[in-house]
Amino acid sequence: MSNPPEAPARPGDPIAAIRTPALVVDLDLFEANVARMAAHADRLGVALRAHAKTHKSADIGRAQVAAGAVGLCCQKLSEAEALVDEGLDDILIANQVVGAARIERLVALSRRARIAVCVDHPGQVAALVAAGAEIEVLVELDCGSNRCGTTPEGAVALARMIEDAPGLRFGGLQSYYGRAQHIYDPDERARALEVSIALTARVRDAIRAEGIACDRVTGAGTGTFGIEGASGVYTEIQAGSYVFMDADYNRVRDGNGAPGGFTQSLYVLATVISTGPGRAVCDAGLKASSPDSGLPQVASPEGITLRGLSDEHGTLDDPEARLGLDDRVWLIPGHCDPTVNLHDWYVGIRGGAVETVWPVTARGRLY
């Protein structure tokens, strides 16, 4: 197996020495975001289980736990394995794990750390029992995204099945409304959440009516945690993107601006490699920034816009010919999560210089 590529910078380097395209974190803003979410969770009286699918980084996960997070979420088993290997030991796999080989790995991981997993089908429960798993299991409810998750009736039946299964511990209800995270209008978002929260409360109460304790209701994200956290229904929030933000989340507004007051801390730093009439071309293309939620925005220099991305190039509109060869362009990713998975390293900057570099621990851990 080849060694991981060399980091694009070293601590102590000036920002001008960072090799591009590079994933750059403004550490002052990042740390403020981490502290702000921890304070929100305290104010709301809920636990924060920060979602590591955003950053896939053991270093960032440790910073979140140090600030008060009770643990992390992962979306994939291999992602959880990578973080447990780095000493993070309280992880909810907020997804379904299916197939004998994966379940065997899940059972092995659960012997090394506190691991919980979600189910939405009786076959998943049966497979865990057949594998001899001793693990905490949450039922995932479809609360509006029409993605994973079972019906209200199915959730009650699965809770009973888990409660009665040898080796399994019923851990509560997962109710994550992914689509609502990116409803830009605050009133429309609040109306959608009112319906999903009421549904979640009814299912929680129906489980309790069966004589099954349902003390943990987990879900919520960066766009919705304030409403769900204040509902009295959710006991745990799973926000992730708040540490970085991105162009799409910056469009999600509440009465005071971006939900929670989080600020942009993550950038793709690029270099101008070509110029022409009315345009410039930088070295950050589709392999450096994911366009699934729209093109990256140009944070600096002002007055420049990104016209389009190809594999290795970003074409910039520069009508006043402000950019020259080797100039730097700071891009705000359209969607931080898949952008992170394109990079091997974070470059952390403070005070005009590189302070640290962090590996993207679970890069490519999709299985």
VOBA-1610 file (N, C-alpha, C; in pm, whole numbers, padded with zeros to 5 digits, always signed):
BEGIN
Met+00085-00119+00000Met+00000+00000+00000Met+00089+00125+00000Ser+00057+00221-00085Ser+00137+00342-00093Ser+00112+00430+00027Asn+00209+00514+00060Asn+00194+00608+00169Asn+00100+00721+00128Pro+00033+00784+00226Pro-00052+00897+00190Pro+00031+01009+00132Pro-00028+01091+00045Pro+00049+01198-00017Pro+00095+01300+00087Glu+00201+01367+00052Glu+00255+01469+00141Glu+00154+01581+00159Ala+00150+01638+00277Ala+00059+01748+00304Ala+00097+01869+00217Pro-00002+01953+00182Pro+00025+02067+00095Pro+00094+02184+00164Ala+00120+02170+00293Ala+00190+02276+00367Ala+00246+02216+00494Arg+00332+02293+00561Arg+00388+02253+00689Arg+00362+02362+00791Pro+00344+02326+00918Pro+00327+02429+01020Pro+00442+02529+01014Gly+00404+02656+01021Gly+00502+02763+01012Gly+00514+02824+00874Asp+00466+02754+00772Asp+00470+02810+00637Asp+00382+02934+00628Pro+00420+03033+00548Pro+00325+03140+00516Pro+00213+03086+00428Ile+00100+03154+00430Ile-00013+03109+00348Ile+00027+03101+00201Ala+00114+03192+00159Ala+00156+03194+00019Ala+00229+03067-00022Ala+00277+02989+00074Ala+00351+02867+00042Ala+00262+02744+00030Ile+00133+02756+00061Ile+00042+02641+00052Ile+00029+02599-00094Arg+00051+02471-00119Arg+00033+02418-00254Arg-00115+02396-00279Thr-00159+02435-00394Thr-00302+02432-00425Thr-00332+02331-00536Pro-00460+02291-00545Pro-00573+02329-00459Pro-00563+02264-00322Ala-00601+02338-00219Ala-00590+02289-00082Ala-00716+02323-00004Leu-00748+02236+00090Leu-00862+02255+00179Leu-00810+02330+00302Val-00855+02453+00321Val-00799+02541+00422Val-00905+02574+00526Val-00867+02567+00653Val-00957+02598+00764Val-00904+02719+00838Asp-00987+02822+00850Asp-00955+02936+00935Asp-00980+02893+01079Leu-00874+02872+01155Leu-00887+02810+01288Leu-00964+02897+01386Asp-00948+03028+01379Asp-01024+03115+01469Asp-01174+03098+01448Leu-01216+03096+01322Leu-01359+03084+01292Leu-01409+02943+01320Phe-01328+02844+01287Phe-01364+02705+01317Phe-01385+02686+01468Glu-01291+02732+01548Glu-01303+02714+01693Glu-01423+02789+01749Ala-01453+02905+01693Ala-01572+02979+01737Ala-01699+02901+01704Asn-01703+02837+01586Asn-01820+02757+01550Asn-01837+02638+01643Val-01727+02570+01676Val-01734+02456+01766Val-01787+02499+01903Ala-01734+02608+01955Ala-01778+02656+02085Ala-01924+02703+02081Arg-01963+02765+01971Arg-02100+02817+01960Arg-02202+02705+01962Met-02176+02595+01890Met-02272+02485+01891Met-02279+02419+02028Ala-02165+02404+02095Ala-02167+02349+02230Ala-02252+02436+02322Ala-02242+02568+02307Ala-02322+02658+02390Ala-02470+02647+02356His-02502+02633+02227His-02642+02614+02188His-02700+02489+02251Ala-02624+02379+02247Ala-02673+02254+02305Ala-02698+02270+02454Asp-02606+02336+02524Asp-02626+02360+02667Asp-02752+02443+02691Arg-02769+02547+02612Arg-02886+02634+02628Arg-03016+02559+02604Leu-03015+02471+02505Leu-03136+02396+02470Leu-03160+02277+02562Gly-03058+02240+02639Gly-03073+02125+02729Gly-03073+01992+02657Val-02998+01984+02547Val-02989+01859+02470Val-02842+01819+02457Ala-02819+01693+02429Ala-02684+01645+02402Ala-02647+01676+02257Leu-02520+01701+02235Leu-02467+01718+02100Leu-02388+01594+02062Arg-02434+01527+01958Arg-02359+01415+01899Arg-02322+01460+01759Ala-02205+01521+01748Ala-02165+01588+01625Ala-02147+01488+01511His-02192+01526+01392His-02188+01433+01279His-02055+01443+01207Ala-01979+01333+01212Ala-01845+01330+01154Ala-01846+01308+01004Lys-01962+01282+00943Lys-01962+01267+00798Lys-01923+01398+00730Thr-01940+01509+00800Thr-01900+01638+00744Thr-01749+01645+00728His-01676+01614+00835His-01532+01641+00835His-01445+01517+00823Lys-01494+01399+00861Lys-01421+01272+00848Lys-01283+01280+00913Ser-01272+01355+01022Ser-01142+01386+01081Ser-01139+01352+01229Ala-01040+01272+01270Ala-01023+01243+01411Ala-00986+01368+01489Asp-00904+01456+01431Asp-00863+01578+01501Asp-00984+01668+01529Ile-01071+01682+01431Ile-01189+01766+01452Ile-01287+01699+01547Gly-01301+01567+01535Gly-01387+01495+01629Gly-01340+01513+01772Arg-01211+01506+01794Arg-01158+01526+01930Arg-01187+01667+01979Ala-01176+01766+01891Ala-01206+01903+01931Ala-01353+01918+01970Gln-01442+01852+01898Gln-01585+01859+01931Gln-01615+01794+02065Val-01554+01679+02090Val-01575+01610+02218Val-01516+01693+02332Ala-01399+01751+02310Ala-01338+01834+02414Ala-01425+01954+02448Ala-01503+02001+02349Ala-01591+02117+02372Ala-01725+02077+02434Gly-01751+01947+02448Gly-01873+01906+02516Gly-01961+01807+02442Ala-01928+01772+02318Ala-02008+01671+02247Ala-01999+01538+02321Val-02112+01465+02330Val-02113+01337+02400Val-02048+01227+02317Gly-02034+01250+02191Gly-01976+01153+02098Gly-01999+01202+01957Leu-01984+01111+01862Leu-01996+01145+01721Leu-02099+01056+01653Cys-02147+01103+01540Cys-02220+01019+01445Cys-02128+00989+01327Cys-02145+00874+01269Cys-02086+00842+01139Cys-02198+00790+01050Gln-02178+00802+00921Gln-02280+00751+00828Gln-02243+00614+00774Lys-02116+00580+00776Lys-02072+00453+00722Lys-01989+00378+00827Leu-01996+00246+00821Leu-01922+00163+00915Leu-01772+00187+00904Ser-01719+00195+00784Ser-01575+00214+00768Ser-01530+00349+00821Glu-01617+00449+00814Glu-01588+00580+00871Glu-01572+00567+01023Ala-01665+00494+01085Ala-01657+00471+01230Ala-01531+00393+01265Glu-01497+00293+01185Glu-01376+00215+01212Glu-01252+00304+01212Ala-01244+00395+01116Ala-01128+00483+01106Ala-01116+00573+01229Leu-01229+00623+01278Leu-01225+00713+01394Leu-01199+00636+01523Val-01253+00516+01536Val-01222+00434+01653Val-01073+00400+01655Asp-01016+00373+01540Asp-00872+00348+01533Asp-00790+00464+01589Glu-00848+00585+01584Glu-00779+00704+01633Glu-00822+00742+01775Gly-00895+00651+01842Gly-00924+00672+01983Gly-01060+00731+02015Leu-01142+00760+01917Leu-01277+00810+01943Leu-01367+00690+01970Asp-01434+00689+02086Asp-01490+00564+02135Asp-01639+00567+02166Asp-01711+00667+02115Asp-01857+00672+02137Asp-01920+00721+02008Ile-01969+00627+01927Ile-02013+00660+01792Ile-02147+00594+01763Leu-02239+00674+01711Leu-02365+00624+01654Leu-02349+00616+01504Ile-02364+00497+01449Ile-02371+00483+01304Ile-02516+00513+01267Ala-02539+00633+01218Ala-02675+00685+01197Ala-02728+00637+01063Asn-02719+00507+01042Asn-02751+00448+00913Asn-02771+00298+00935Gln-02814+00231+00830Gln-02834+00087+00837Gln-02708+00014+00791Val-02675-00094+00857Val-02560-00178+00820Val-02616-00313+00776Val-02593-00348+00653Val-02658-00465+00592Val-02552-00554+00528Gly-02571-00686+00539Gly-02482-00782+00476Gly-02393-00849+00580Ala-02370-00978+00564Ala-02299-01056+00665Ala-02159-01003+00693Ala-02087-00965+00587Ala-01949-00918+00608Ala-01947-00789+00687Arg-02037-00697+00654Arg-02042-00571+00727Arg-02084-00594+00872Ile-02182-00678+00893Ile-02228-00702+01030Ile-02118-00766+01113Glu-02040-00852+01052Glu-01926-00911+01125Glu-01830-00801+01169Arg-01804-00705+01081Arg-01717-00594+01117Arg-01780-00507+01225Leu-01912-00486+01215Leu-01982-00407+01316Leu-01971-00471+01454Val-01989-00601+01460Val-01978-00673+01588Val-01836-00658+01643Ala-01736-00672+01557Ala-01598-00657+01603Ala-01573-00515+01654Leu-01626-00415+01584Leu-01606-00276+01627Leu-01674-00249+01760Ser-01791-00310+01781Ser-01866-00287+01905Ser-01794-00343+02027Arg-01697-00431+02006Arg-01617-00483+02116Arg-01501-00392+02152Arg-01477-00290+02068Arg-01366-00198+02089Arg-01409-00060+02138Ala-01537-00027+02118Ala-01585+00107+02151Ala-01735+00100+02174Arg-01791+00209+02227Arg-01936+00217+02243Arg-01996+00252+02107Ile-02061+00157+02046Ile-02116+00172+01912Ile-02266+00148+01918Ala-02340+00230+01850Ala-02483+00208+01830Ala-02510+00214+01679Val-02622+00154+01637Val-02654+00146+01496Val-02804+00162+01479Cys-02845+00203+01360Cys-02988+00223+01330Cys-03041+00109+01244Val-03169+00081+01262Val-03240-00016+01178Val-03372+00045+01134Asp-03424-00006+01021Asp-03558+00033+00978Asp-03634-00085+00916His-03584-00209+00943His-03645-00328+00882His-03622-00447+00975Pro-03720-00536+00990Pro-03701-00653+01077Pro-03583-00739+01036Gly-03553-00746+00905Gly-03441-00828+00860Gly-03308-00781+00916Gln-03295-00651+00937Gln-03171-00598+00995Gln-03156-00643+01140Val-03266-00642+01213Val-03263-00688+01353Val-03228-00837+01358Ala-03294-00914+01274Ala-03269-01058+01272Ala-03123-01089+01239Ala-03064-01013+01148Ala-02925-01036+01111Ala-02830-01004+01226Leu-02860-00901+01302Leu-02778-00868+01418Leu-02784-00979+01522Val-02904-01032+01545Val-02920-01142+01641Val-02845-01265+01593Ala-02859-01297+01465Ala-02792-01416+01411Ala-02640-01406+01422Ala-02588-01283+01419Ala-02443-01263+01428Ala-02394-01260+01572Gly-02486-01272+01668Gly-02447-01268+01808Gly-02408-01130+01856Ala-02463-01027+01793Ala-02426-00890+01829Ala-02478-00856+01968Glu-02397-00784+02042Glu-02438-00723+02167Glu-02416-00573+02149Ile-02523-00503+02114Ile-02508-00367+02065Ile-02636-00288+02090Glu-02622-00158+02100Glu-02736-00068+02113Glu-02793-00042+01975Val-02924-00049+01963Val-02991-00037+01834Val-03100+00068+01843Leu-03100+00163+01752Leu-03204+00265+01744Leu-03292+00236+01623Val-03418+00271+01634Val-03510+00259+01521Val-03514+00392+01448Glu-03494+00387+01316Glu-03502+00509+01237Glu-03643+00526+01181Leu-03699+00642+01208Leu-03832+00680+01161Leu-03820+00767+01038Asp-03899+00741+00936Asp-03909+00833+00823Asp-03999+00948+00865Cys-03938+01063+00895Cys-04016+01176+00945Cys-04041+01280+00837Gly-04012+01246+00710Gly-04046+01339+00604Gly-03952+01338+00484Ser-03835+01278+00497Ser-03739+01281+00386Ser-03767+01175+00280Asn-03847+01073+00315Asn-03877+00964+00221Asn-03749+00900+00171Arg-03659+00878+00267Arg-03530+00814+00238Arg-03526+00689+00323Cys-03431+00674+00410Cys-03434+00564+00506Cys-03536+00594+00616Gly-03571+00490+00690Gly-03666+00509+00798Gly-03794+00432+00773Thr-03855+00388+00884Thr-03977+00309+00875Thr-04099+00393+00906Thr-04215+00332+00896Thr-04342+00397+00926Thr-04361+00405+01078Pro-04456+00485+01124Pro-04484+00487+01268Pro-04516+00349+01324Glu-04601+00274+01254Glu-04636+00140+01302Glu-04515+00048+01299Gly-04435+00060+01194Gly-04314-00020+01185Gly-04215+00012+01294Ala-04207+00139+01334Ala-04114+00179+01440Ala-04151+00114+01572Val-04280+00111+01604Val-04323+00048+01729Val-04292-00102+01727Ala-04321-00165+01614Ala-04295-00309+01603Ala-04145-00340+01613Leu-04061-00256+01552Leu-03917-00279+01561Leu-03865-00255+01702Ala-03919-00157+01769Ala-03877-00134+01908Ala-03906-00257+01994Arg-04023-00316+01976Arg-04059-00438+02049Arg-03965-00553+02012Met-03935-00565+01883Met-03848-00674+01837Met-03709-00660+01899Ile-03657-00538+01902Ile-03525-00514+01961Ile-03528-00541+02111Glu-03631-00491+02176Glu-03644-00509+02321Glu-03644-00656+02360Asp-03702-00737+02275Asp-03714-00880+02306Asp-03596-00963+02255Ala-03508-00903+02177Ala-03401-00979+02112Ala-03284-01000+02207Pro-03228-01120+02210Pro-03110-01144+02294Pro-02991-01063+02244Gly-02921-00999+02336Gly-02798-00927+02303Gly-02818-00783+02259Leu-02939-00749+02215Leu-02963-00614+02165Leu-03025-00527+02274Arg-02993-00398+02270Arg-03048-00300+02363Arg-03118-00193+02281Phe-03246-00171+02311Phe-03318-00066+02240Phe-03265+00070+02288Gly-03213+00149+02193Gly-03148+00275+02230Gly-03229+00398+02205Gly-03348+00384+02147Gly-03431+00501+02123Gly-03466+00518+01976Leu-03499+00641+01941Leu-03556+00672+01811Leu-03465+00770+01738Gln-03433+00737+01613Gln-03367+00835+01525Gln-03472+00892+01432Ser-03478+01027+01429Ser-03574+01096+01343Ser-03503+01217+01284Tyr-03443+01197+01169Tyr-03362+01301+01105Tyr-03430+01346+00977Tyr-03463+01474+00969Tyr-03534+01529+00855Tyr-03433+01600+00765Gly-03368+01520+00681Gly-03260+01573+00599Gly-03303+01683+00505Arg-03418+01666+00441Arg-03461+01766+00342Arg-03483+01902+00404Ala-03528+01903+00529Ala-03559+02031+00594Ala-03435+02115+00621Gln-03317+02052+00625Gln-03196+02128+00655Gln-03173+02241+00556His-03219+02223+00433His-03188+02317+00326His-03312+02387+00272Ile-03416+02396+00355Ile-03528+02484+00321Ile-03487+02625+00361Tyr-03465+02710+00262Tyr-03403+02840+00289Tyr-03493+02933+00371Asp-03622+02934+00339Asp-03713+03027+00407Asp-03742+02980+00549Pro-03721+03063+00650Pro-03738+03017+00788Pro-03882+02979+00823Asp-03979+03048+00766Asp-04118+03015+00797Asp-04158+02881+00735Glu-04116+02858+00612Glu-04146+02730+00547Glu-04076+02616+00621Arg-03954+02640+00663Arg-03881+02537+00737Arg-03949+02506+00869Ala-03995+02608+00939Ala-04062+02587+01067Ala-04191+02508+01050Arg-04265+02536+00941Arg-04390+02461+00918Arg-04361+02314+00890Ala-04257+02286+00812Ala-04221+02146+00784Ala-04180+02075+00912Leu-04103+02143+00996Leu-04057+02081+01120Leu-04170+02060+01219Glu-04270+02146+01218Glu-04383+02127+01308Glu-04450+01992+01284Val-04462+01955+01156Val-04523+01827+01122Val-04434+01711+01163Ser-04305+01721+01134Ser-04214+01609+01164Ser-04195+01591+01314Ile-04190+01700+01389Ile-04174+01691+01534Ile-04297+01626+01597Ala-04415+01665+01549Ala-04538+01605+01603Ala-04543+01456+01575Leu-04502+01416+01455Leu-04498+01274+01420Leu-04399+01200+01510Thr-04282+01258+01529Thr-04180+01196+01613Thr-04230+01178+01756Ala-04298+01279+01809Ala-04352+01270+01945Ala-04456+01160+01956Arg-04541+01148+01854Arg-04644+01043+01858Arg-04582+00904+01858Val-04479+00886+01777Val-04415+00755+01770Val-04342+00725+01901Arg-04272+00824+01954Arg-04207+00805+02085Arg-04309+00763+02190Asp-04422+00830+02193Asp-04524+00800+02294Asp-04585+00662+02270Ala-04600+00623+02144Ala-04655+00490+02113Ala-04559+00380+02159Ile-04431+00404+02145Ile-04332+00306+02195Ile-04340+00297+02346Arg-04351+00411+02411Arg-04361+00410+02557Arg-04489+00341+02603Ala-04596+00355+02526Ala-04723+00291+02562Ala-04713+00140+02559Glu-04611+00087+02489Glu-04586-00057+02487Glu-04503-00102+02607Gly-04474-00009+02696Gly-04394-00042+02813Gly-04244-00043+02785Ile-04203+00021+02676Ile-04062+00025+02637Ile-04010+00166+02661Ala-03903+00179+02735Ala-03843+00310+02759Ala-03790+00367+02628Cys-03824+00491+02601Cys-03775+00559+02481Cys-03727+00697+02523Asp-03613+00698+02589Asp-03562+00821+02649Asp-03471+00900+02557Arg-03433+00840+02446Arg-03341+00908+02353Arg-03409+00926+02219Val-03420+01051+02177Val-03468+01085+02044Val-03360+01170+01980Thr-03301+01120+01874Thr-03185+01185+01815Thr-03213+01222+01670Gly-03152+01329+01627Gly-03171+01378+01491Gly-03128+01523+01484Ala-03190+01600+01396Ala-03162+01743+01379Ala-03027+01764+01312Gly-03013+01879+01249Gly-02890+01912+01180Gly-02863+02060+01190Thr-02764+02106+01116Thr-02722+02246+01125Thr-02834+02342+01089Gly-02920+02303+00996Gly-03027+02393+00954Gly-03149+02393+01042Thr-03162+02292+01130Thr-03288+02275+01203Thr-03271+02256+01353Phe-03148+02249+01403Phe-03128+02208+01542Phe-03198+02301+01641Gly-03208+02429+01608Gly-03268+02523+01703Gly-03412+02491+01732Ile-03489+02458+01629Ile-03631+02427+01647Ile-03647+02290+01711Glu-03577+02190+01658Glu-03590+02055+01713Glu-03534+02047+01855Gly-03424+02117+01879Gly-03365+02114+02012Gly-03453+02179+02117Ala-03534+02276+02075Ala-03622+02346+02169Ala-03759+02281+02181Ser-03782+02172+02108Ser-03916+02114+02098Ser-03959+02038+02222Gly-03864+01995+02303Gly-03896+01906+02414Gly-03909+01761+02373Val-03894+01733+02245Val-03904+01596+02193Val-03764+01538+02172Tyr-03678+01613+02110Tyr-03543+01566+02082Tyr-03457+01579+02208Thr-03378+01478+02234Thr-03284+01481+02345Thr-03140+01494+02298Glu-03117+01479+02166Glu-02982+01477+02111Glu-02986+01533+01970Ile-02889+01618+01936Ile-02883+01676+01802Ile-02758+01627+01731Gln-02770+01612+01597Gln-02665+01550+01516Gln-02603+01647+01416Ala-02597+01773+01448Ala-02543+01872+01354Ala-02398+01841+01318Gly-02361+01870+01194Gly-02225+01847+01150Gly-02164+01963+01073Ser-02237+02018+00977Ser-02179+02118+00886Ser-02148+02250+00955Tyr-02202+02272+01074Tyr-02180+02397+01145Tyr-02031+02428+01165Val-01946+02325+01171Val-01804+02352+01196Val-01742+02430+01080Phe-01794+02411+00958Phe-01737+02470+00838Phe-01830+02570+00770Met-01958+02531+00754Met-02055+02597+00668Met-02013+02582+00521Asp-02103+02622+00431Asp-02074+02617+00288Asp-02171+02710+00217Ala-02158+02720+00086Ala-02240+02817+00013Ala-02388+02787+00027Asp-02425+02658+00027Asp-02566+02625+00038Asp-02619+02652+00178Tyr-02548+02610+00281Tyr-02595+02637+00417Tyr-02598+02786+00446Asn-02512+02863+00381Asn-02515+03008+00403Asn-02640+03073+00343Arg-02714+02999+00261Arg-02841+03049+00209Arg-02958+03019+00303Val-02936+02929+00398Val-03041+02893+00493Val-03044+03000+00601Arg-03157+03068+00615Arg-03163+03183+00703Arg-03258+03159+00819Asp-03233+03229+00930Asp-03334+03244+01034Asp-03350+03393+01060Gly-03416+03429+01167Gly-03442+03570+01190Gly-03317+03654+01208Asn-03205+03591+01241Asn-03082+03665+01267Asn-02972+03634+01166Gly-03009+03578+01052Gly-02907+03540+00955Gly-02894+03390+00949Ala-02771+03342+00934Ala-02748+03198+00927Ala-02790+03133+01059Pro-02856+03016+01053Pro-02900+02951+01177Pro-02784+02932+01274Gly-02806+02976+01398Gly-02704+02957+01500Gly-02591+03056+01499Gly-02587+03143+01397Gly-02480+03242+01391Gly-02345+03187+01349Phe-02341+03074+01281Phe-02215+03013+01240Phe-02157+03087+01119Thr-02026+03086+01109Thr-01958+03160+01004Thr-01873+03066+00919Gln-01845+03110+00798Gln-01770+03029+00704Gln-01626+03012+00752Ser-01582+02888+00772Ser-01444+02864+00816Ser-01365+02778+00720Leu-01429+02719+00620Leu-01364+02625+00528Leu-01358+02685+00388Tyr-01243+02673+00327Tyr-01223+02725+00192Tyr-01143+02626+00109Val-01163+02631-00020Val-01071+02568-00114Val-00984+02680-00170Leu-00856+02671-00140Leu-00762+02771-00189Leu-00709+02727-00324Ala-00716+02817-00422Ala-00676+02785-00559Ala-00577+02890-00609Thr-00509+02857-00717Thr-00410+02945-00779Thr-00449+02971-00924Val-00435+03095-00968Val-00460+03130-01108Val-00345+03076-01193Ile-00382+02996-01293Ile-00280+02935-01378Ile-00287+02984-01523Ser-00394+03059-01556Ser-00408+03109-01693Ser-00502+03229-01691Thr-00478+03323-01783Thr-00567+03438-01796Thr-00598+03460-01943Gly-00710+03528-01967Gly-00752+03560-02102Gly-00849+03675-02097Pro-00899+03719-02211Pro-00992+03832-02212Pro-01117+03805-02127Gly-01133+03880-02020Gly-01252+03869-01936Gly-01255+03748-01846Arg-01146+03672-01841Arg-01151+03548-01763Arg-01015+03517-01702Ala-01021+03431-01603Ala-00901+03369-01548Ala-00935+03224-01518Val-00835+03141-01509Val-00855+02999-01481Val-00771+02961-01360Cys-00835+02895-01263Cys-00761+02849-01145Cys-00749+02697-01149Asp-00670+02645-01055Asp-00636+02503-01058Asp-00728+02416-00974Ala-00844+02467-00934Ala-00941+02390-00854Ala-01064+02363-00939Gly-01080+02237-00977Gly-01195+02199-01057Gly-01285+02103-00983Leu-01347+02014-01059Leu-01440+01918-01001Leu-01372+01822-00904Lys-01242+01801-00919Lys-01170+01712-00829Lys-01128+01780-00699Ala-01162+01909-00686Ala-01127+01983-00564Ala-01248+02036-00490Ser-01364+02042-00557Ser-01483+02099-00492Ser-01608+02041-00557Ser-01697+01989-00474Ser-01818+01925-00526Ser-01922+02030-00564Pro-01982+02019-00685Pro-02081+02117-00729Pro-02225+02072-00710Asp-02249+01966-00629Asp-02383+01909-00623Asp-02485+02007-00567Ser-02442+02103-00485Ser-02534+02204-00431Ser-02506+02341-00491Gly-02450+02341-00609Gly-02417+02466-00676Gly-02268+02490-00679Leu-02227+02580-00765Leu-02086+02612-00780Leu-02032+02677-00654Pro-01903+02660-00628Pro-01842+02736-00519Pro-01858+02887-00544Gln-01856+02961-00434Gln-01857+03106-00443Gln-01716+03158-00418Val-01684+03270-00481Val-01553+03331-00461Val-01561+03423-00340Ala-01489+03387-00234Ala-01485+03472-00115Ala-01388+03588-00133Ser-01278+03562-00204Ser-01176+03663-00226Ser-01094+03621-00348Pro-01059+03720-00434Pro-01086+03862-00423Pro-01230+03896-00461Glu-01277+04009-00411Glu-01413+04054-00440Glu-01426+04089-00588Gly-01548+04077-00636Gly-01576+04115-00774Gly-01548+04007-00876Ile-01507+03889-00830Ile-01477+03776-00919Ile-01583+03669-00896Thr-01632+03608-01001Thr-01728+03498-00988Thr-01677+03376-01063Leu-01720+03261-01015Leu-01684+03135-01079Leu-01786+03104-01186Arg-01740+03085-01308Arg-01828+03058-01421Arg-01859+02910-01435Gly-01760+02825-01408Gly-01782+02682-01427Gly-01661+02602-01385Leu-01684+02470-01368Leu-01578+02377-01330Leu-01565+02268-01434Ser-01441+02230-01464Ser-01413+02107-01536Ser-01323+02024-01445Asp-01271+01914-01496Asp-01201+01822-01407Asp-01096+01892-01320Glu-01007+01967-01381Glu-00893+02024-01310Glu-00890+02176-01312His-00994+02238-01365His-00993+02383-01384His-01121+02447-01331Gly-01106+02567-01279Gly-01219+02652-01247Gly-01208+02779-01330Thr-01310+02808-01410Thr-01307+02925-01496Thr-01378+03040-01426Leu-01309+03153-01415Leu-01356+03268-01339Leu-01387+03383-01433Asp-01499+03451-01408Asp-01528+03575-01479Asp-01448+03688-01414Asp-01367+03754-01495Asp-01278+03860-01445Asp-01279+03975-01547Pro-01393+04045-01557Pro-01408+04145-01664Pro-01309+04260-01655Glu-01258+04289-01537Glu-01165+04401-01521Glu-01019+04356-01519Ala-00995+04230-01551Ala-00859+04175-01557Ala-00782+04202-01428Arg-00845+04171-01315Arg-00784+04195-01184Arg-00688+04084-01145Leu-00706+03967-01202Leu-00627+03852-01161Leu-00508+03831-01254Gly-00396+03796-01194Gly-00277+03763-01270Gly-00230+03623-01237Leu-00133+03577-01312Leu-00079+03444-01288Leu-00025+03433-01146Asp-00052+03319-01082Asp-00007+03285-00947Asp-00083+03360-00837Asp-00185+03438-00872Asp-00272+03497-00769Asp-00353+03387-00702Arg-00392+03412-00579Arg-00470+03315-00503Arg-00618+03352-00504Val-00702+03249-00511Val-00848+03265-00508Val-00903+03177-00397Trp-00986+03236-00312Trp-01045+03164-00198Trp-01189+03130-00233Leu-01217+03001-00242Leu-01348+02951-00283Leu-01425+02895-00163Ile-01553+02928-00154Ile-01643+02868-00055Ile-01710+02750-00123Pro-01688+02627-00075Pro-01751+02511-00141Pro-01904+02523-00141Gly-01965+02470-00249Gly-02110+02465-00251Gly-02165+02371-00146His-02096+02260-00121His-02138+02157-00024His-02012+02104+00041Cys-01999+02128+00171Cys-01872+02095+00237Cys-01847+01945+00247Asp-01951+01864+00276Asp-01927+01722+00303Asp-01859+01650+00188Pro-01914+01650+00066Pro-01846+01578-00042Pro-01716+01645-00086Thr-01705+01776-00064Thr-01579+01844-00096Thr-01466+01792-00009Val-01494+01776+00121Val-01392+01723+00212Val-01341+01588+00164Asn-01430+01504+00116Asn-01391+01368+00076Asn-01302+01367-00049Leu-01280+01482-00110Leu-01191+01492-00226Leu-01047+01522-00185His-01024+01547-00056His-00894+01594-00011His-00834+01499+00093Asp-00702+01497+00100Asp-00632+01416+00199Asp-00599+01493+00326Trp-00594+01626+00318Trp-00545+01707+00429Trp-00627+01833+00446Tyr-00638+01876+00570Tyr-00678+02013+00603Tyr-00552+02093+00634Val-00550+02216+00592Val-00445+02309+00630Val-00509+02414+00721Gly-00470+02415+00847Gly-00525+02508+00944Gly-00440+02633+00953Ile-00503+02749+00933Ile-00428+02875+00931Ile-00474+02966+01044Arg-00380+03047+01090Arg-00411+03149+01188Arg-00303+03257+01180Gly-00349+03382+01185Gly-00253+03492+01186Gly-00163+03498+01066Gly-00213+03460+00950Gly-00135+03472+00827Gly-00038+03359+00799Ala-00045+03253+00881Ala+00049+03142+00861Ala-00021+03010+00886Val+00043+02903+00842Val-00006+02768+00868Val+00027+02731+01012Glu-00075+02693+01088Glu-00053+02650+01226Glu-00049+02498+01238Thr-00129+02430+01158Thr-00139+02284+01172Thr-00185+02223+01040Val-00160+02096+01024Val-00222+02020+00915Val-00285+01896+00978Trp-00405+01863+00934Trp-00478+01747+00984Trp-00508+01653+00868Pro-00488+01524+00883Pro-00532+01432+00779Pro-00684+01420+00778Val-00741+01400+00660Val-00883+01367+00649Val-00891+01216+00677Thr-00903+01182+00804Thr-00882+01046+00855Thr-00961+00942+00776Ala-01087+00970+00752Ala-01176+00871+00691Ala-01206+00903+00545Arg-01115+00972+00479Arg-01138+00999+00338Arg-01158+00868+00261Gly-01259+00864+00177Gly-01284+00746+00095Gly-01348+00631+00170Arg-01376+00648+00298Arg-01438+00539+00376Arg-01588+00543+00350Leu-01629+00481+00241Leu-01768+00484+00197Leu-01837+00348+00208Tyr-01766+00248+00258Tyr-01817+00111+00253Tyr-01852+00061+00392
//
